[in-house]
Amino acid sequence: MNHHRFVSQTSNFLSTASILIGVLAFAPYIVLLVVSPIAHRLPSIVRMPISIIGLWQFLLSWLVLGRPVSYLLLCLGLLALLATAFFVEPLSWGRRIGLGMVGLALLVFVFGPYRPPVSPLGEEHMLVLTEPSPWFRGLRNAQAIGELVPCRYAIIGWSGPTLFYRTECGRESVQVWQFTPGATERPTPFAKGVPDDLYVQRFDRNVLLNHLYAPGISPISEEYAVRSLFVPGSPLMSPDGAWLAFIARRPYSVEDVLLIRVHEDKFADISS
């Protein structure tokens, strides 16, 4: 009898701990993921609690979710708690539903879509060269929310159809990467240092900005100013004039290397 009571109490404790961690860690993220794109349409009385949720998520991301080691420990630890709580002792349907919702929230957080600071307008095709792997999308989103800067990027130039850019991540050594649109799926390291005689052709940043937008900005009247802040430098055009490469960054937060396809009838103004 005592053993059965101990197992039951342990199961209840594990399920309660799992639900509490899920609510505190991932429920605010889910709310922000759903509400942020339409926040500018909501009345101020609704935006106030959303701002409080955002502040909590910022602190949690800055302290825990945005750091690789603690991100993995929390996600894997919660997954272990969920599995243990399910199988230690039969649970009530209420607790099972609660654990199921926490598991779903964890999956949405880890594998939810990552969106760079800017998106293309219309039918423009854009590639995110620094897009995280599926199991680290949650980490990158948390880094964006917590205003952490895991890596800095610099576009070096083009060699034929291949783009070269430089990354500097924390204490790691500087790494040069290469990517050929249409020929390779992911960027690959370039082990020979910086290539010589790269093609560097600047493009008018204002023309590029007119083909981008910054989603989720409130009030909407400030969207262009924020968009301009997110793309601080001039893009580089490929030698064949087919692609523009540029850096997009959130202030005090993550950066991305982006490529956008050039349509000659739309991108007409090139600055030398």
N, C-alpha and C positions, 0 to 999 in steps of 0.2 A: 504493500500500500504506500509506504513512504517513498519507495523508488518511483512508483507511478506518479505520485504527487510532485516529486522533484523534476521528473521529465516534463510533466505538464507545465510546471512553473517556468522551467527553462525554455520551453517552446513559446510560451506566452511572452516571456521577456525578449526572446530573439525576434519574434514577430513585431512586438511593440517598438523595439530599437530600430528595426529595418524601416518600419513605416515612418517613424520620427525622423530618421536620417533622410529618407526620401523626400518628405515634405519640406524639410529645412533646406536641403541642398538642391533638389531638382524641380520641385513644384514652381519656385520663382522663375527658373529658367524657362520652363514650358510656358508660363504666363507671358514672359517677355517675348518669347519666340512668336507667339500667336498675336500679341497685342501691338508690338512695336511697329509693324508695317502700317497699322491703321491708327496709331496713337494721335496723329495730327487731326483726325476727324472726331476725336472724342471730346466731350466737354471737360473743362478744367477740374470739376469736382471728381471726375473719374481718373484724370491724369495724376492727381496728387497721390493716391495710394500706389499707382504704378511707379511713381518716382521713388517712393519708399521701398518698394520691392526691388527696384533697380539699384538703390543704394546698398541693400543687403546683398544682392547678387554681386555687386562690385567688390564688397569686402570679402565675401566668400571666394570669389574668383582670384582676387589678389593674394589671399592668404593660402588657399588650398587648391582650388580647381584649376588654376592657371599655371601650376608648377608641375612638371612631368612626374616626379616621384610621388608627391601627395595625390595627384590626379589618379595615378594607377593604383595606389594603395586604397584610396576611397572607393573607386569603382569596383576593383576586384574584391575588396573587403565586404562591400555591400552585396555583391553577387554571392559571395560565400554565405553571408548571413541569410539571404533570401532562400538559398538552397537548403541550408540547415533548418531554417524555420519551417519549411514545407514538409520535411521528411522526419523530423524528430518525433512529432506527435500529431495526430489528426487535429486540425484546427476548425474553428467555426467558419461558416461561409463568409461572414463579415470580415474576418481576418484574412481569409484567402483572397477575397476581392481586394482588400487593402494591399496585400503583398503583390498581387498581380498588377495593380496600378503603379506601385513603386517600381516593379520590374520594367513595366512599359515606359515609365518616365526615365529610367536609367538608359534604356535602349535609345530613346529619342534624344537624350542628351549626348550619348557617345556617338551615335551614327547620324544625328541630325545634319541637315545641310549646312555647309559653310559658305557664307557669302562675303566676297571682298568688299571693300568700302564703296566701290562704284560698280554699276551695271551698265550694259550697253542699251541704247535706245533702239527701238524698232527691230530690224532683222540683222543688225550688226552681230558678227560672230566673235566672241571673246574667249580666250584661253587663259586659265589661271595656272601658271607654271609652278607656283608655290602652294597649290592646293594640298591640304594634308591628306594622309591616308585615311580610309574610312574610320578606323578605330581611334584616330587622334583628332577627329573633327571637333569633338567636345572640348578637348584641350585647347585647340585654336580659338574656338568661340569663347571659352572662358578667359583666354589671354586677351582677347579683344575687349571683353566686358571689364576685366580687371586692369586694363591699361598697362599690360606687360609687353615688353619688346624682346621676344626670343631671338630674332635675327634682324640684321640690317642687310639691305641689298643695294647693289649698284650695277646698272647696265653698262657694259663695256663697249659693245659694238657688234657688228655683223661681219661674218666671213662667208660670202655667198649667201645661201639661204639659212645659214646657221647663226643663231643668236648666242652671244656669250654674256654672262653676267656673273657678278661676284657676290658671295655670301659671307657674312661674319656673324657667327652664333655664339654668344657668350665667350667662354674661354677657349673655344675651339679655334684652330688655325683657319685662316682665310681660304675659302674654296672657290674655284672657278667652275661654272657649270655651262653646259652647251645644250641647245635645243633646236631641232629643225622642224618647223611646222609641216605637218602632213607626212613626215618620214619617221618620226619617233613619237611614242606615246607620252613619255616622261623625260624630263631633263636628266642628263647623265654628267658625272664629274669629268672635268678635263684636267688630266694629271700633268700637263706639260707647261704649266704656268700661263701667263697671259699671252695670247696669240699676237703676232705682229701684223701691222697693216690692216687693221680692222676698219670697216666702213662705218663712218659716223655721220649721219645726215639728220639734222634736227628738223622737227616738224612743229608747226604753229600750235602751241598748247591750247589756245582759245578755240581753234577749230575742233580739236579733239574733245574738249569739254562740252561742245554743243552736241556731241554724239554719245554722251554719258549722262547718268543721273545717279544721285545718292539716295538710295531707298530709306524710308523710315525717318526722314528728317522732319522735325516739328519746331516752329511753324513752317509751312510749305514755302513761305516767302523767302526763307533763309537757305533753301535747298541749293541754289546756285553758288552762294558764298561758301557753303560747306563743301560742295563738290569741288570747287576750286582749291580749297584747303586740302582736300584728300589727294589731289593730283598736283603736287607742288612743282614738278619739273617738266621740261619739254620732252616729248617722246622721241625715239629714234626710229627712222623708217628703214625698212629692209632695202637692199640694193635693187630688187625687182619692183619695189613700190607696192608690194602686196600686204605688208604687215607693219603695224606700229607697235613698238615695245615701250612700256612705261612702268613707273613705280607708282603704286597707290598705297597710301598710309593713313591710318587714323592717328590723330595727334596723340603722342605718348603711348602708342599702342602698336599693334602688328602691322607689318608691311607685306605687300605682295608684288610679284613680278607678273605683269599682264601683257597679253598680246591681243590686238584687235585687228580684224581683217579690214583692209582698205578697199572701199568702193570708189573708183575714180570719179564717178558722177557726184559723189557726196563729199569726198575729201579732196577739195580742189586747191586749197591754199597751202603751199609748202614754203617754209622759210628756210633760207640757207644758213 
